[in-house]
Amino acid sequence: MALKQSDLTLTQKLREYAESDFYPCHMPGHKGSGNTGSVFDCLHGMDITEIDGFDNLHHADDILRKVQDDAATAFGADASFYLVGGSTTGILAAVSAALPAGGELLIARNCHKSVYHAAYLRSLKLHYILPGFDREGQIFEPVTACQVRDALKRHPDAGAVLITSPTYEGLTANVEEIAEVVHKQNIPLIVDEAHGAHFGFAECLPPNSNAWADLVVQSLHKTTKALTQTALLHVNGERVPAALVQRYLDIYMTSSPSYLLMASMEEAVVDLRDHGEKLYREFMERVSGFLRQTAELKQLFVYNGKRNKADPCKILICSRMTEFSGKDLYNVLLQRYHLQMELCENNHVLAIMMPYDRQEGFDRLAVALNEIDQSLLYGLPGKDCSRSVNADMLPVCLPRQAKILAESWGGGHFVPLSECDGKVSAEFIYQYPPGIPLIVPGEVWDEAAIHQVKERIARGYEILGINEKSGTIGAMVNDDG
């Protein structure tokens, strides 16, 4: 018996349309053809625009309203919005809706660059919390409620607080306690939960932040089966009206959202809702096997500090040797073993492993780490061991702010890095990934910041925002600070 239209999933509805005799006298330009010889032929028939019967994401009142309501129910949110521009779109909309132009925003310094872009667009004044630093894993810790409370005392005019939880490496903040502190000031809490879209769907996972935060942004594509570029923005409570969030999404998000992306989001949410517990129970068995296989590592180790509230899908592999950095480990895993890590930094590499990973992936990584570990026991032939990793790569105090971001980004003039001390930065300087700024436009270069950048360049990390003229490495700056 044929399904009623109201019972069809978005994927089923798209497939039914692709197999019908309707002729597309409309965009997109491929016209649904399946005979072009393209690898995308199988998708063309379901790649549509806003046509009759398929609703409009910007004014959803039919099937797209239903799938977003279903997502809100699954994630425990009051309202949920589909995003087809990644979490970046959600961050821009969330910050814009939470604060008036020219307002003040308190953020964790380890926020993604999209937070800074939102501050630029809205001419916001930024105040920072510098998170703690775990020296064993050489990673930022999540911010704490105590840090937020102290920062709000120093900056009582802050109109919203934005934190990152989980961190890139999977460490989670106590969002409940932080929300209590923030809401005592009657201001909204925004949580960049981009790496936690799977949270709350299995007992072994941390909860998501919807029970406490006003706005929560999640990247479905990072940790679920949804396609790249998909994300969700959840709204809770009345501090930030959902209608205002929708207004800014209308501004920042494309007016031609991909139905293929949205269909993949629907399937990902359903998979988590209906099968999450089973998926992650089986996944944890594979993780446990991997940890047993790597338990005897000597020169390397799998980071396990403060993991009780962490994401088990993030596997941080660290070097105990100051002369063998995360970049070195990354290169060996890539070039010798063809294992592509998510990132490398300081003394570690990060692997993201999910329920959709095959056992082969865990086994190959374990074998590679054991072989590398054994080789390190016998030294590093042909490698310069004269440089240290640890002391030079630790975070330092934040640079002094001379101007707000919106007044400083762009323009300026080139100055060699060694001569930047005392100059106001006109550009973001950051290592990517993860995209956390070392210096922000409007901040004053100092010797510590210069040293940080030089060390990372010397070790082969990709530092964006640095310029080169006539063989001289430098940066764009404005006047002295």
C-alpha positions in Angstrom: 0.0 0.0 0.0 1.4 3.4 -1.0 2.3 5.7 1.8 0.3 8.9 2.4 2.2 12.1 1.6 2.2 13.1 5.2 3.9 9.7 6.1 6.8 10.1 3.6 10.2 11.0 4.8 12.0 13.7 2.9 14.2 11.1 1.2 11.2 9.0 0.2 9.5 12.1 -1.2 12.5 13.1 -3.2 12.9 9.6 -4.6 9.3 9.5 -5.5 9.5 12.8 -7.3 12.7 11.7 -9.2 10.9 8.6 -10.4 7.8 10.5 -11.5 7.1 12.0 -15.0 7.2 15.6 -13.8 9.4 17.6 -16.0 11.7 20.3 -14.4 11.2 23.6 -16.1 13.1 25.2 -13.2 16.5 25.2 -11.5 18.9 23.4 -11.0 20.6 23.4 -14.3 21.3 19.7 -14.6 17.6 19.1 -15.0 17.6 15.9 -13.1 19.4 14.1 -15.9 21.0 10.8 -15.2 22.9 10.2 -18.4 25.6 12.8 -18.4 28.4 10.4 -17.4 28.9 12.3 -14.1 29.5 10.5 -10.8 26.6 12.6 -9.5 24.0 11.2 -12.0 22.4 9.1 -9.2 21.8 12.3 -7.2 20.6 14.6 -10.0 17.0 13.4 -9.9 16.6 14.2 -6.2 18.5 17.5 -6.3 15.6 20.1 -6.5 14.8 23.6 -5.5 11.7 25.0 -3.7 9.0 23.5 -5.8 5.4 22.6 -5.1 5.0 20.0 -2.4 8.5 20.4 -0.9 8.1 23.4 1.4 10.6 26.3 1.9 13.2 26.1 4.7 13.0 29.9 5.3 9.2 29.7 5.7 8.7 26.1 6.7 5.1 25.0 7.3 5.0 21.5 5.8 7.5 18.7 5.5 10.5 20.9 6.5 8.6 22.1 9.5 8.0 18.5 10.5 11.6 17.4 10.2 12.8 20.4 12.2 10.2 19.7 14.9 11.3 16.1 14.9 14.9 17.2 15.5 13.8 19.4 18.4 12.0 16.5 20.0 15.0 14.2 19.5 17.5 16.7 20.9 15.3 18.0 23.7 15.1 21.5 22.4 12.2 24.0 22.3 12.9 24.7 18.6 15.5 23.5 16.1 16.6 24.9 12.8 18.2 23.0 9.9 21.4 24.7 8.7 23.0 24.0 5.3 26.0 26.3 5.8 27.5 24.4 8.7 27.8 25.5 12.3 29.3 28.8 11.0 25.8 29.9 9.9 24.4 28.9 13.3 27.1 30.8 15.2 26.5 34.0 13.1 22.8 33.8 13.6 23.0 32.9 17.3 25.4 35.8 18.2 23.4 38.3 16.1 20.1 37.3 17.7 21.5 37.3 21.2 23.1 40.8 21.2 22.4 44.2 19.7 25.0 45.7 17.4 27.8 47.3 19.4 27.1 45.0 22.4 29.6 43.1 24.6 30.2 39.4 24.3 32.1 37.2 26.8 33.7 34.2 25.1 36.2 31.5 25.8 39.4 32.3 23.9 39.4 28.8 22.3 36.3 29.7 20.3 36.1 28.9 16.6 36.9 31.7 14.1 33.2 32.0 13.2 32.6 33.6 16.6 35.1 36.3 15.8 33.5 36.8 12.4 30.1 37.4 14.1 31.7 39.9 16.4 33.1 41.7 13.4 29.8 41.8 11.6 28.0 43.2 14.7 30.8 45.5 15.9 30.9 43.7 19.2 33.4 44.3 22.0 34.9 41.0 23.0 35.9 39.9 26.5 37.9 36.7 27.0 38.2 33.8 29.3 41.5 32.0 28.9 40.7 28.3 29.6 43.0 26.2 31.7 45.7 24.1 29.9 46.3 20.4 30.4 50.0 19.9 30.3 49.9 16.1 29.8 47.8 16.3 26.6 48.9 19.9 25.8 45.3 20.9 25.1 42.9 23.6 26.4 40.5 22.5 29.1 36.9 23.6 29.0 36.0 26.8 30.8 34.5 26.5 34.3 31.6 28.1 36.1 34.1 29.8 38.4 35.9 31.4 35.5 32.7 32.6 33.9 31.6 34.1 37.3 34.8 35.9 37.7 34.8 37.2 34.1 31.2 38.5 34.5 32.3 40.4 37.6 35.1 42.1 35.6 32.8 42.7 32.6 29.3 43.4 34.0 28.1 44.9 30.7 28.5 41.6 28.8 25.2 40.9 27.2 25.8 37.2 26.4 28.3 34.4 27.1 29.5 31.9 24.5 31.5 28.8 25.3 32.9 25.8 23.4 31.8 22.4 24.7 33.0 19.9 23.8 36.4 21.2 22.9 38.0 20.1 19.6 39.6 17.2 21.6 36.3 16.2 23.2 36.5 17.6 26.7 33.1 18.9 28.0 32.3 21.8 30.3 29.8 21.7 33.2 27.2 23.5 31.1 24.6 23.2 33.9 26.7 25.1 36.4 27.8 27.7 33.8 24.2 28.3 32.8 23.2 28.9 36.4 25.9 31.6 36.7 25.0 33.2 33.3 21.3 33.2 33.9 21.7 34.9 37.3 22.7 37.9 35.2 19.6 37.3 33.0 21.6 37.1 29.9 21.7 34.2 27.3 24.3 31.4 27.2 25.3 30.2 23.7 27.1 26.8 23.5 29.2 26.0 20.4 28.6 22.3 20.5 29.7 21.7 17.0 31.5 18.5 17.9 28.7 17.1 20.1 25.8 16.5 17.7 25.8 12.9 18.9 25.7 13.8 22.6 22.7 12.4 24.6 21.8 9.5 22.3 23.6 6.8 24.3 24.4 6.2 28.0 28.2 6.3 27.3 28.0 9.8 25.8 27.8 13.1 27.6 24.4 14.9 27.6 23.9 17.7 25.1 23.4 21.2 26.3 19.8 21.9 25.5 18.6 21.4 29.1 20.5 24.5 30.1 21.8 26.7 27.3 19.6 29.2 25.4 21.2 28.6 22.0 23.1 25.4 21.0 24.9 25.0 17.7 25.8 21.5 16.5 27.6 20.3 13.3 25.7 17.1 12.2 28.4 16.4 9.6 31.2 16.2 12.1 29.9 13.3 14.2 26.9 11.8 12.5 26.1 10.3 9.1 24.8 13.6 7.7 26.6 15.1 4.7 29.3 17.8 5.0 27.9 21.3 5.5 24.9 20.2 7.7 24.2 21.5 11.2 21.5 22.4 13.7 20.7 25.5 15.7 18.6 24.8 18.8 16.7 27.5 20.7 15.6 27.0 24.3 13.6 29.4 26.6 12.6 32.9 25.8 15.7 35.0 26.3 16.4 34.8 22.6 13.2 34.7 20.5 13.1 31.9 17.9 11.6 34.4 15.4 14.6 36.6 15.8 16.9 33.6 15.2 14.9 32.9 12.1 15.4 36.4 10.8 19.2 36.2 11.0 19.2 32.7 9.4 17.3 34.3 6.5 20.2 36.8 6.3 23.1 34.5 6.7 21.9 31.3 5.0 21.5 30.6 1.3 18.0 31.1 -0.1 18.5 27.9 -2.1 19.2 25.2 0.5 20.0 21.8 -0.8 17.3 19.2 -0.3 19.9 16.4 -0.5 21.7 17.9 2.5 18.4 18.3 4.4 17.4 14.7 3.6 20.8 13.5 4.9 20.1 15.5 8.1 16.7 13.8 8.6 18.2 10.4 8.2 21.0 11.2 10.6 18.6 12.4 13.3 16.4 9.3 12.9 19.5 7.0 13.0 20.6 8.6 16.3 17.1 8.6 17.8 16.3 5.0 16.9 19.6 3.3 17.0 22.0 5.5 19.0 22.2 3.2 22.1 23.1 0.1 20.0 25.5 2.0 17.7 27.5 3.4 20.6 27.4 0.2 22.6 29.1 -1.6 19.7 31.4 1.3 19.1 32.6 1.3 22.7 33.6 -2.4 22.3 35.8 -1.4 19.4 37.3 1.5 21.4 38.0 -0.8 24.3 39.8 -3.2 22.0 41.9 -0.4 20.6 42.8 0.8 24.1 43.9 -2.8 25.0 46.0 -2.9 21.8 47.8 0.3 22.7 48.1 -0.2 26.4 51.8 -1.0 26.3 53.0 2.0 24.4 56.1 3.5 25.9 57.1 6.6 23.9 53.6 7.3 22.8 50.4 7.2 24.8 46.7 7.5 24.3 45.6 10.5 26.4 43.1 9.6 29.1 43.2 12.6 31.4 39.9 13.8 32.7 38.0 11.5 30.3 35.0 10.7 32.6 33.0 13.6 30.9 34.7 13.4 27.6 33.7 12.3 24.1 34.9 8.7 23.5 34.9 9.4 19.8 38.0 11.7 20.1 41.2 9.7 20.4 44.2 11.9 21.3 47.5 10.2 20.8 50.5 12.0 22.4 54.3 11.8 22.3 56.3 11.6 25.5 59.4 12.6 23.6 60.1 16.3 23.4 62.0 15.8 20.1 59.1 13.9 18.5 56.2 16.4 18.1 52.6 16.0 17.1 53.6 17.2 13.6 56.2 14.4 13.3 53.7 11.8 14.4 51.1 13.1 12.0 53.6 12.9 9.1 54.6 9.4 9.9 51.0 8.2 10.2 50.1 9.8 6.9 53.1 9.0 4.8 54.1 5.6 6.0 50.7 4.2 7.1 48.3 6.2 5.0 46.3 7.2 8.1 44.9 10.7 7.8 44.5 12.3 11.2 42.1 15.1 12.0 44.8 17.5 13.2 48.2 17.7 14.9 49.4 20.2 17.4 52.0 20.5 20.2 52.8 16.9 21.3 49.7 15.1 19.8 47.5 14.1 16.9 43.8 13.7 17.0 41.8 10.9 15.5 38.0 11.1 15.2 36.5 7.6 15.3 32.7 7.0 15.0 30.3 4.1 15.1 30.4 4.2 11.3 34.2 3.5 11.3 35.1 -0.1 10.3 37.1 -2.3 12.6 39.9 -2.1 10.0 40.4 1.6 11.0 41.0 0.8 14.6 43.3 -2.1 13.8 45.4 -0.2 11.4 45.8 2.7 13.8 46.8 0.4 16.7 49.3 -1.5 14.6 50.8 1.7 13.3 51.2 3.2 16.8 52.8 0.1 18.1 55.3 0.0 15.3 56.1 3.7 15.6 56.5 3.3 19.4 59.0 0.4 18.9 61.0 2.4 16.4 61.2 5.4 18.8 62.8 3.2 21.5 65.8 3.0 19.2 66.2 6.7 18.5 65.3 8.9 15.6 67.9 8.4 12.9 68.3 11.4 10.6 66.1 13.7 12.8 67.3 16.9 14.5 66.6 16.3 18.2 68.0 19.6 19.4 64.6 21.3 19.6 62.1 21.0 22.5 58.4 20.8 22.0 56.8 21.4 25.4 58.1 24.6 26.8 57.8 26.7 23.6 54.3 25.6 22.7 52.4 26.4 25.9 49.7 29.1 25.8 50.7 32.5 27.2 48.7 35.4 28.6 46.4 37.1 26.2 47.7 40.1 24.2 46.4 43.5 25.2 43.3 44.8 23.3 43.8 48.3 21.8 40.7 48.4 19.5 37.7 46.4 18.8 37.8 43.9 16.0 35.5 45.8 13.7 37.9 48.8 13.8 41.0 46.8 13.1 40.5 44.0 10.7 41.8 44.8 7.2 44.1 47.3 5.7 47.3 48.0 7.6 50.8 47.7 6.4 53.4 44.9 6.3 56.0 44.6 9.1 58.5 41.8 9.5 57.6 39.5 12.4 60.6 40.4 14.4 59.5 44.1 14.3 55.8 43.6 15.2 56.3 44.1 19.0 54.0 47.0 20.1 52.1 47.1 16.8 48.3 46.6 16.6 47.4 43.5 14.5 45.2 44.1 11.4 44.8 40.4 10.7 43.9 37.1 12.5 46.9 34.9 13.1 45.9 31.3 13.8 46.9 27.7 13.3 44.5 25.7 11.2 43.2 23.4 12.3 41.8 24.0 14.9 41.3 27.7 13.9 41.8 29.2 17.4 43.4 32.7 17.0 46.9 33.3 18.4 46.3 37.0 17.9 43.1 38.9 16.9 42.8 42.2 15.0 43.0 45.0 17.4 45.3 43.2 19.8 48.9 44.4 20.4 51.7 42.2 19.3 54.2 41.4 22.1 57.3 39.3 22.4 55.3 36.3 23.7 53.0 36.3 20.7 55.9 36.7 18.3 57.7 33.8 20.0 54.6 31.6 19.7 54.2 32.2 16.0 57.9 31.8 15.2 58.0 28.5 17.1 55.0 27.1 15.3 56.3 28.1 11.9 59.7 26.6 12.7 58.0 23.3 13.5 56.1 23.2 10.2 52.6 24.0 11.3 50.3 25.9 9.0 49.9 29.4 10.4 47.3 31.5 8.5 47.4 35.3 8.5 51.2 35.5 8.1 52.5 37.2 5.0 55.7 36.9 3.1 57.4 39.7 1.1 60.8 39.3 -0.6 61.5 36.2 1.5 60.7 38.0 4.8 57.9 36.6 7.0 55.7 39.3 8.6 52.2 40.4 9.4 49.8 43.2 8.6 49.6 45.8 11.4 48.1 49.2 12.1 49.5 51.9 14.3 51.4 51.3 17.5 49.3 50.2 20.5 
